[in-house]
C-alpha cells in the first residue's frame, strides 16, 4: 500500500463520538451501500493528482458539513461541485455516494466560483477532516472540539509536508488559528457564509489576480 493509500486508511480508521467519518461510516438515510468506499476513492484520486503537481495551494476550512463533505468526502465540496473539481485536477471522475438529487451547499458554491477560475492546482481541506454534529442530530453542524482539532491538525500538517505547497489559505478565522502553526506562506480570507461572499470573492481576487464576478445571495446554506 502506497503513502497516499495509507494516509486515507488512517483517516478512515478514526472513530469519535458525535462525528461522522465519511470514509468509514454509512448514512442510513442518504448513502448508497458502497458510499464509504466511493468517498475513499474520491479522496485518493484527488491526492494522487495533486501529488503529480509541481506546486499546489491548500485551502483550509473548519470541518466537513452535513450538506457538503459528509456526502462527498471532500472538504468545501458539495455534490454539484464534484465534476468541477475533477475537471480542475484533470482526474477521470469523482463519483456521488448518495441517492436522490444532488444537494447544494452555499459555501461550496462560493469556493468553486473561485477554484474554477484559478490555474494552480488546489487541495481543499479542513482543520478537522470529519463531520462533527450535535448529539442525536446527525444532520447538524457543530464546531470541532480542541481535541478533535489537535487530531485533525496532525493530518493537515502531514499533507503540508508531503506536497509542494505554495500558499496555505485559511477560509475563516477558525481555520487560521491552526494553519498559522505551519511554517508556510499563510493567508486568511473571510469565510463566505453569513453574508461574507462579497468579501471572500474580493480577497480571493486579490490573491489570484483573477476577476471573479460577485453574485446573488441565493442558494442553500
N, C-alpha and C positions, 0 to 999 in steps of 0.2 A: 504494500500500500504506500503511495507517494505522500509527500508532505502535505499537499492540499487535501487529499482524501482524509488523512489522519486529523487534520485541523477540523474539518467538517464533522467527523465522527466524534471528536471530543466535545464539540458544541452540542451535538445530538445526545450525548450522554448526560448532560446537565439536567437535573431534576430538582425543582424548587417549588415550595408551596405557593399557591396563587400565581403561578406562572405557566403559560402555555408555551411549550417548546415545539415550534412548527416542524422541526426536523426529526421529532420522535413521537409527538402526540397527534391524535386524530380528533377533530371536532365532530361530534356525533350529529350535529345539525347540518353542516355545510360541506364537509370534506368527502372526497372520493376515498375509496378503501386504500388506495396506494398513495395518499396525499403526503405523508412524511417523506417517502422515497422520492416523490416528484420534487418536493422542495429542497431536499438534499442535492438532487441532480442539478436543479437550477443554480444553487449556490456554487456547486463545483464548476459548472460551465462558466459562470462569471469570474471566479477566481482564476481558473486556468487561462481564460482570455486575457485577464489583466496581467498574469504572470509573464506573458509574452511581450508586454508593452515596454518601451524604453523608459517612460516615466508616467506617473499617474497622479491625479488629485484624489483625495479622500474627503467625502462629505459626510459629516457625522451628526446624526440626530440623537434623540434621547433613548427611546425604546420602540419596539415594534408596536403598532396599533392594531386594534381588532378589525378595522376595515381594510388595512393595508398589509403590513408584514406578517401578521398572523396567518393570512391567507396565501401570500406569495412566498414567504420565507426570505424576502429581500427587503432591506431597510429602505424607507422612504419611497416604496414602490407599491402601487396598487395593481389590480388585475388589468386595468386599462393601459397601464404603462409597461407591461411585460414585453410586448413586442418592440416598443420604443427602446427599451434597454438592450434587447437582443440586437437590434439594428445598430445601436450606438457602439456596441462592442464587437459587432460582426460575428456573433455566435448564431448557430443554426436556428434555434428557437428556445423559448422559455415557456414551459407548459403550465397551464392552470391546474390547480389541485382541488378545485371545488366544483360543486354542482350549481346549476342555476345561472342567472345573468351575472356578468362581471360587476363587481362593486367598485365604486369610485371613492377616492379619499381626497379631500381638498389639499392637504399638504403635498401629496404625491403629484397632483396636477400642477402645483406651483414649481416643485422641484424639476419636473420633466419639461416645463416651459423653458427652463434654463439648460438642462442637460442635453436636450436635442439640438441646442444652438452652439455648443462648445465642441472643440476639436480634440482636446486631450482626453484620454480615457478616464472615466470617473468610476470610483468604487463608492457606492452608497453603503453606509454602515451606521451602527448605533453604539452608544456607550454600553447599553445593556442589550444583548442580541436576542432576547426572548420577549414574549408579550406578557408583561405584568398586569394583572387585573385585580379588581376588588374581590374579597372573599365571597363566594357564592354567586358572583356576577361575571361569568366568563366573557360576556360581550360588553366589557367596560375597559377603560384605560386608567391606569394609575401610574404615578411616578415610581421608578425603581427605588429601593432602599439603599442605604450606604453599602451594606454587604453585597447586595446584588451588583451595584456599580463597580465595586472593587473586583468582583469576579469578571464582569464584562470588560473592564479596562484591561485585564490580562490578555484577552483575545484581541482587543484593539491594538495594544502595544505590540503583540506578536505580528499582526498584519503589517504594521507600520515599519517593522524591522525586516520584514520578508519581501516587501515590494519597494520599488524605486519611487518613493513619494516626493512630489514636488511641493504641493501645498496641502495642508490639513485645514479644512474649513468646518468650523463648528456652526451648526444651524441652531441657533438659540443659546442663551446663556447657560442653561443646564448642561448642555454638551460641552461648552467651552471650559467649564470647571475641570473637566477631565482631559480634554485634548491639550490644554496648556501644560500638562505634565510631561508631554513628549517634546524632545529636542528637535523639533521640525519647524518649518515656517508656518506659524499658526495665524489663522484669520477667523473672525467671528462675524456672522451676519444675523440679522433679525429673523426669527422664526416666522414663516408665512401665516401661521394660524392667528386667530383672534385679531383680524384686521391688519396683519403685518405684511400682506402680499406686496404692496407697492414698495415698501422699504426694502424688503427682501430682493425684489427684482432690481431695484436701483443699485443696491450694494453688489449684487452678482454681476450686473452690467459693468460696474467699475472695476471689478476684479478681472473679468474676462474680456473686456473691451468689445462686447457684443451689444447690439441693440435688440433687446428682448422686450417687446411691447407689453405694457400692462393690460389687464383685462378685468372683467367684472368680478363681483364678489360671490357669484353663484357657485353651486356645486356642493357636494356632500362634505361634511366635516370628517 
